[in-house]
Amino acid sequence: MTIDLKGRIALVTGASRGIGYFTALELAKAGAHVIATARTVGGLEELDDAIKALGGTATLVPFDLNDMEAIDRLGASIFERWGKLDILVANAGILGVISPLGHIEAKVFEKVMMTNVTSVWRLIRSVEPLLTRSDAGRALLFSSGAASKAPAFWGAYAISKAAVETMGRIWAAETDHTPLKVNMVNPGATRTAMRAQAVPGEDPETLPHPQEVAEKILFLASPELKDTGRMFVVRENRFVDFRLPD
C-alpha cells in the first residue's frame, strides 16, 4: 500500500532515535515535511541528513518536552509558518525505573508523569487547533502493552501509558465530529535504548528493528484512514476496539 503524504506537515516527538527517528524517515519518504523534536541535537542533525538523502525536508526543533511553555510556543510557530498541522506523532517518552511502586523516588515518578503524560496533554492543547485546520488531521499517541498488562515493577511507566491511552480515547471522542482521527499505537517489544534499559539481559537481535514498526504504522497518518479512538498493536497487525456497548 502506497501512502502519499505530499504537502502534509508532520510533527514527531522523540525523533532523534528509535521509533521516532524511523517514523520521521518514513513520513518524509512518503512526502511529508517533518517537524522533528528531541533533546539530542546530534540525533536530530543525523535525521535531517538522512531525510535530505531521501529528497525530503525537515525542520529541527531541539527542546525538552518538560518545558511546557516551549510546547505552547511550538504550536504558535507552526501556525505562523504553515497555518495547520496534518500529523502528530507523540512518540517521546521515558521509562523511569524498574522498581516496586513504594521504592520509586518521588522526583523520578513525577518526571515520568511529566514527560509521558503531561507533555502529551500540553501538545494536544497546543496543536489541536492546527490539526482541526487540516482536511485530514491524524494523531498517533504511543502507548505500551505494559498499560494493560500492569507488570510488577513497571509501575511508573505502565501507569503513565495507561493515562495516555485514556487521554487518547477521550480526545478521539471529543473530536469524533471532525476530520481528525486519533489513534494509539502499541509497538510491542522493539530494539530500542529504552527496551535495553528495561530488560538489560535480553538479546536485542531477537526483537524487531524500529524501522519495522515505523513502516507498519505509516498508514495511521494517511488521509484515507477512517478509524479513530482505537489501539493499533504492531506485532499483531490489528486494531483493538475500546468502544464499550451502551
VEXLO-263134 format. One record per residue (C-alpha): x, y, z; residue number from 1. Coordinates in nm, 3 decimals, always signed. Layout:
R         x         y         z   pos
R         X         Y         Z   NUM
...
***
This chain:
R         x         y         z   pos
R    +0.000    +0.000    +0.000     1
R    +0.149    +0.333    -0.109     2
R    +0.091    +0.625    +0.130     3
R    +0.104    +0.970    -0.030     4
R    +0.172    +1.249    +0.219     5
R    +0.296    +1.514    -0.022     6
R    +0.221    +1.864    +0.101     7
R    +0.142    +1.745    +0.452     8
R    +0.308    +1.870    +0.772     9
R    +0.402    +1.614    +1.038    10
R    +0.525    +1.675    +1.393    11
R    +0.724    +1.391    +1.553    12
R    +0.842    +1.400    +1.915    13
R    +1.139    +1.195    +2.029    14
R    +1.268    +1.196    +1.672    15
R    +1.641    +1.171    +1.742    16
R    +1.648    +0.792    +1.778    17
R    +1.450    +0.470    +1.788    18
R    +1.091    +0.453    +1.670    19
R    +1.058    +0.831    +1.647    20
R    +1.363    +0.858    +1.420    21
R    +1.244    +0.592    +1.178    22
R    +0.884    +0.715    +1.182    23
R    +1.010    +1.059    +1.084    24
R    +1.207    +0.898    +0.799    25
R    +0.903    +0.707    +0.674    26
R    +0.687    +1.020    +0.685    27
R    +0.948    +1.212    +0.489    28
R    +0.983    +0.926    +0.242    29
R    +0.606    +0.946    +0.184    30
R    +0.638    +1.317    +0.106    31
R    +0.557    +1.490    +0.436    32
R    +0.757    +1.783    +0.568    33
R    +0.871    +1.667    +0.912    34
R    +0.897    +1.888    +1.218    35
R    +1.133    +1.681    +1.433    36
R    +1.171    +1.743    +1.805    37
R    +1.402    +1.589    +2.063    38
R    +1.652    +1.687    +2.329    39
R    +1.953    +1.546    +2.139    40
R    +2.073    +1.790    +1.876    41
R    +2.320    +1.545    +1.724    42
R    +2.049    +1.285    +1.666    43
R    +1.823    +1.544    +1.503    44
R    +2.104    +1.653    +1.272    45
R    +2.164    +1.291    +1.169    46
R    +1.792    +1.260    +1.097    47
R    +1.800    +1.577    +0.889    48
R    +2.088    +1.437    +0.682    49
R    +1.901    +1.109    +0.630    50
R    +1.583    +1.290    +0.524    51
R    +1.773    +1.511    +0.281    52
R    +1.938    +1.199    +0.135    53
R    +1.585    +1.073    +0.060    54
R    +1.499    +1.401    -0.110    55
R    +1.276    +1.508    +0.179    56
R    +1.265    +1.814    +0.404    57
R    +1.260    +1.868    +0.778    58
R    +1.254    +2.141    +1.039    59
R    +1.452    +2.062    +1.355    60
R    +1.323    +2.181    +1.693    61
R    +1.555    +2.076    +1.977    62
R    +1.385    +2.117    +2.314    63
R    +1.284    +1.930    +2.628    64
R    +0.919    +1.821    +2.647    65
R    +0.924    +1.908    +3.016    66
R    +0.936    +2.273    +2.906    67
R    +0.563    +2.334    +2.884    68
R    +0.597    +2.691    +2.758    69
R    +0.819    +2.565    +2.474    70
R    +0.538    +2.329    +2.370    71
R    +0.299    +2.625    +2.361    72
R    +0.547    +2.825    +2.152    73
R    +0.585    +2.532    +1.914    74
R    +0.214    +2.535    +1.833    75
R    +0.224    +2.909    +1.775    76
R    +0.530    +2.878    +1.549    77
R    +0.368    +2.605    +1.338    78
R    +0.060    +2.823    +1.295    79
R    +0.266    +3.124    +1.190    80
R    +0.467    +2.926    +0.933    81
R    +0.218    +2.672    +0.795    82
R    -0.123    +2.763    +0.937    83
R    -0.206    +2.400    +1.009    84
R    -0.069    +2.063    +1.117    85
R    -0.167    +1.741    +0.940    86
R    +0.002    +1.473    +1.151    87
R    +0.107    +1.446    +1.516    88
R    +0.324    +1.155    +1.628    89
R    +0.353    +1.176    +2.009    90
R    +0.630    +0.922    +2.049    91
R    +0.868    +1.066    +2.309    92
R    +0.871    +0.902    +2.650    93
R    +1.093    +0.778    +2.930    94
R    +1.099    +0.457    +3.132    95
R    +1.189    +0.590    +3.474    96
R    +1.299    +0.292    +3.680    97
R    +1.208    -0.075    +3.714    98
R    +1.123    -0.085    +4.082    99
R    +0.849    -0.165    +4.334   100
R    +0.600    +0.123    +4.345   101
R    +0.678    +0.209    +4.704   102
R    +1.051    +0.235    +4.631   103
R    +1.028    +0.484    +4.343   104
R    +1.164    +0.825    +4.435   105
R    +0.903    +1.099    +4.411   106
R    +1.114    +1.303    +4.170   107
R    +1.150    +1.003    +3.936   108
R    +0.776    +0.925    +3.939   109
R    +0.690    +1.290    +3.880   110
R    +0.935    +1.318    +3.588   111
R    +0.783    +1.010    +3.420   112
R    +0.436    +1.159    +3.454   113
R    +0.552    +1.499    +3.331   114
R    +0.730    +1.358    +3.026   115
R    +0.492    +1.078    +2.931   116
R    +0.155    +1.226    +3.027   117
R    +0.152    +1.599    +3.097   118
R    +0.360    +1.685    +2.791   119
R    +0.120    +1.488    +2.568   120
R    -0.176    +1.678    +2.712   121
R    +0.011    +2.002    +2.658   122
R    +0.085    +1.901    +2.298   123
R    -0.283    +1.827    +2.242   124
R    -0.372    +2.164    +2.387   125
R    -0.114    +2.335    +2.165   126
R    -0.174    +2.164    +1.831   127
R    -0.539    +2.054    +1.831   128
R    -0.649    +2.383    +1.665   129
R    -0.384    +2.320    +1.397   130
R    -0.489    +1.959    +1.339   131
R    -0.852    +2.059    +1.301   132
R    -0.749    +2.311    +1.033   133
R    -0.623    +2.017    +0.827   134
R    -0.860    +1.843    +0.588   135
R    -0.745    +1.510    +0.736   136
R    -0.568    +1.561    +1.067   137
R    -0.412    +1.246    +1.212   138
R    -0.275    +1.193    +1.565   139
R    -0.076    +0.890    +1.685   140
R    -0.019    +0.855    +2.060   141
R    +0.231    +0.588    +2.164   142
R    +0.137    +0.352    +2.443   143
R    +0.267    +0.011    +2.554   144
R    +0.145    -0.336    +2.639   145
R    +0.253    -0.252    +2.996   146
R    -0.053    -0.028    +3.026   147
R    -0.294    -0.322    +3.011   148
R    -0.069    -0.599    +3.145   149
R    +0.034    -0.393    +3.452   150
R    +0.354    -0.595    +3.511   151
R    +0.516    -0.588    +3.854   152
R    +0.791    -0.328    +3.895   153
R    +0.695    -0.133    +3.581   154
R    +0.464    +0.091    +3.783   155
R    +0.553    +0.447    +3.680   156
R    +0.584    +0.366    +3.310   157
R    +0.277    +0.142    +3.293   158
R    +0.062    +0.395    +3.480   159
R    +0.177    +0.675    +3.250   160
R    +0.092    +0.477    +2.937   161
R    -0.250    +0.379    +3.073   162
R    -0.312    +0.751    +3.122   163
R    -0.206    +0.823    +2.763   164
R    -0.447    +0.558    +2.633   165
R    -0.736    +0.709    +2.825   166
R    -0.638    +1.058    +2.713   167
R    -0.634    +0.942    +2.350   168
R    -0.975    +0.781    +2.376   169
R    -1.122    +1.095    +2.531   170
R    -0.963    +1.314    +2.265   171
R    -1.095    +1.087    +1.989   172
R    -1.446    +1.106    +2.136   173
R    -1.429    +1.484    +2.166   174
R    -1.320    +1.525    +1.802   175
R    -1.535    +1.249    +1.653   176
R    -1.742    +1.506    +1.464   177
R    -1.433    +1.647    +1.289   178
R    -1.200    +1.507    +1.020   179
R    -0.935    +1.450    +1.290   180
R    -0.859    +1.084    +1.365   181
R    -0.685    +0.998    +1.692   182
R    -0.537    +0.653    +1.748   183
R    -0.295    +0.487    +1.986   184
R    -0.001    +0.263    +1.898   185
R    +0.133    -0.033    +2.095   186
R    +0.464    -0.108    +1.920   187
R    +0.543    -0.417    +2.128   188
R    +0.895    -0.505    +2.239   189
R    +1.130    -0.326    +1.998   190
R    +1.507    -0.292    +1.964   191
R    +1.540    +0.048    +2.135   192
R    +1.756    +0.204    +2.404   193
R    +1.454    +0.213    +2.639   194
R    +1.395    -0.159    +2.595   195
R    +1.762    -0.228    +2.668   196
R    +1.732    -0.022    +2.985   197
R    +1.422    -0.212    +3.096   198
R    +1.543    -0.563    +3.007   199
R    +1.926    -0.547    +3.005   200
R    +1.979    -0.923    +2.967   201
R    +1.769    -0.952    +2.652   202
R    +1.931    -1.021    +2.315   203
R    +1.833    -0.718    +2.103   204
R    +1.872    -0.921    +1.784   205
R    +1.561    -1.117    +1.884   206
R    +1.349    -0.801    +1.868   207
R    +1.206    -0.615    +1.567   208
R    +1.403    -0.312    +1.448   209
R    +1.230    +0.026    +1.499   210
R    +1.214    +0.069    +1.123   211
R    +0.977    -0.229    +1.105   212
R    +0.744    -0.053    +1.349   213
R    +0.764    +0.273    +1.154   214
R    +0.681    +0.101    +0.826   215
R    +0.374    -0.069    +0.977   216
R    +0.225    +0.240    +1.140   217
R    +0.269    +0.480    +0.847   218
R    -0.087    +0.410    +0.729   219
R    -0.217    +0.566    +1.053   220
R    -0.104    +0.902    +0.913   221
R    -0.287    +0.853    +0.584   222
R    -0.577    +1.080    +0.485   223
R    -0.760    +0.761    +0.384   224
R    -0.767    +0.628    +0.742   225
R    -1.121    +0.604    +0.881   226
R    -1.056    +0.467    +1.231   227
R    -1.041    +0.679    +1.545   228
R    -1.017    +0.611    +1.918   229
R    -0.853    +0.272    +1.869   230
R    -0.527    +0.097    +1.956   231
R    -0.310    -0.046    +1.680   232
R    -0.098    -0.339    +1.800   233
R    +0.206    -0.352    +1.574   234
R    +0.323    -0.707    +1.642   235
R    -0.025    -0.842    +1.567   236
R    -0.109    -0.601    +1.282   237
R    -0.454    -0.536    +1.426   238
R    -0.670    -0.272    +1.586   239
R    -0.808    -0.313    +1.938   240
R    -1.150    -0.153    +1.976   241
R    -1.205    +0.020    +2.310   242
R    -1.568    +0.106    +2.244   243
R    -1.799    -0.045    +2.502   244
R    -2.167    -0.126    +2.440   245
R    -2.420    +0.130    +2.564   246
***
